[in-house]
Every structure is written in structure tokens, then in C-alpha cells.
Amino acid sequence: MTKRKEKWIQRAIKNPGALTRTVKRRFGKKGFTKSGTIKTEVLRKLAKEKGITGKRARLALTLRRLR
């Protein structure tokens, strides 16, 4: 594999923690699970939005499936 294919996740995440800050601002503690991860329902709601927030939420859902 080329380095370009290996590092796609690192290139896709421009501002680490930006989605977490957005969820904190809009949903408060209700947007997170007890372990501190963002709730799936919240991510799905944000993924329907246009713009950067929606794009970040869709990427978060994709990365969650890779786990």
C-alpha cells in the first residue's frame, strides 16, 4: 500500500476534537455516554445537517464502524 492510502484517516481529521466541542455546546452532557463518547443518536441527528458539522458527524459514524 502506498502511504497515501495508509494515512487517509489522519488527513480526513483536520481539527481533532471539533465535533466533541460542538456536541458539548449544543447538547451538553446529554450528548455523551457515561464513558464519554458521543451518543449514536446525536451523531445521526448531526449527520443529516449540511456543512462541516454534518461532514464531521458522518466521518465519526464511519470511523465507529471500523472499530
C-alpha positions as CSV (number, residue, x, y, z in Angstrom):
1,M,0.0,0.0,0.0
2,T,1.1,3.5,-0.7
3,K,1.4,6.0,2.1
4,R,-1.4,8.0,0.6
5,K,-3.9,5.1,1.2
6,E,-2.5,4.3,4.7
7,K,-3.0,7.7,6.2
8,W,-6.4,8.7,4.9
9,I,-7.9,9.0,8.4
10,Q,-5.2,11.3,9.6
11,R,-5.7,13.5,6.5
12,A,-9.5,13.5,6.9
13,I,-9.4,14.7,10.5
14,K,-8.4,18.4,10.2
15,N,-9.4,19.6,13.7
16,P,-9.3,16.9,16.3
17,G,-11.9,17.5,19.0
18,A,-14.0,19.9,17.0
19,L,-17.0,17.6,16.8
20,T,-16.8,16.9,20.6
21,R,-16.8,20.7,21.3
22,T,-19.8,21.2,19.0
23,V,-21.8,18.4,20.8
24,K,-20.9,19.9,24.2
25,R,-22.1,23.3,23.1
26,R,-25.4,22.2,21.6
27,F,-26.4,19.2,23.7
28,G,-24.4,19.5,26.9
29,K,-23.9,16.3,29.0
30,K,-27.0,14.7,27.4
31,G,-25.0,14.3,24.1
32,F,-22.5,11.9,25.7
33,T,-22.5,8.4,27.2
34,K,-21.1,7.6,30.6
35,S,-17.8,6.6,29.1
36,G,-17.5,10.0,27.4
37,T,-18.2,9.0,23.8
38,I,-20.7,10.9,21.7
39,K,-24.1,9.1,21.6
40,T,-25.1,7.4,18.3
41,E,-28.5,9.2,18.2
42,V,-26.8,12.6,18.4
43,L,-24.3,11.7,15.7
44,R,-27.1,10.5,13.4
45,K,-29.0,13.8,14.0
46,L,-25.9,15.8,13.2
47,A,-25.1,13.7,10.2
48,K,-28.3,14.9,8.5
49,E,-27.1,18.5,8.6
50,K,-25.2,20.2,5.7
51,G,-21.8,21.8,6.1
52,I,-18.8,21.0,8.1
53,T,-20.6,19.7,11.2
54,G,-22.6,17.2,9.2
55,K,-19.4,16.1,7.4
56,R,-17.6,15.5,10.7
57,A,-20.6,13.5,12.1
58,R,-20.7,11.3,9.0
59,L,-17.0,10.6,9.3
60,A,-17.4,9.8,13.0
61,L,-20.1,7.3,12.2
62,T,-17.8,5.7,9.5
63,L,-14.9,5.5,11.9
64,R,-17.1,4.0,14.6
65,R,-17.8,1.1,12.2
66,L,-14.1,0.4,11.7
67,R,-13.6,-0.2,15.4
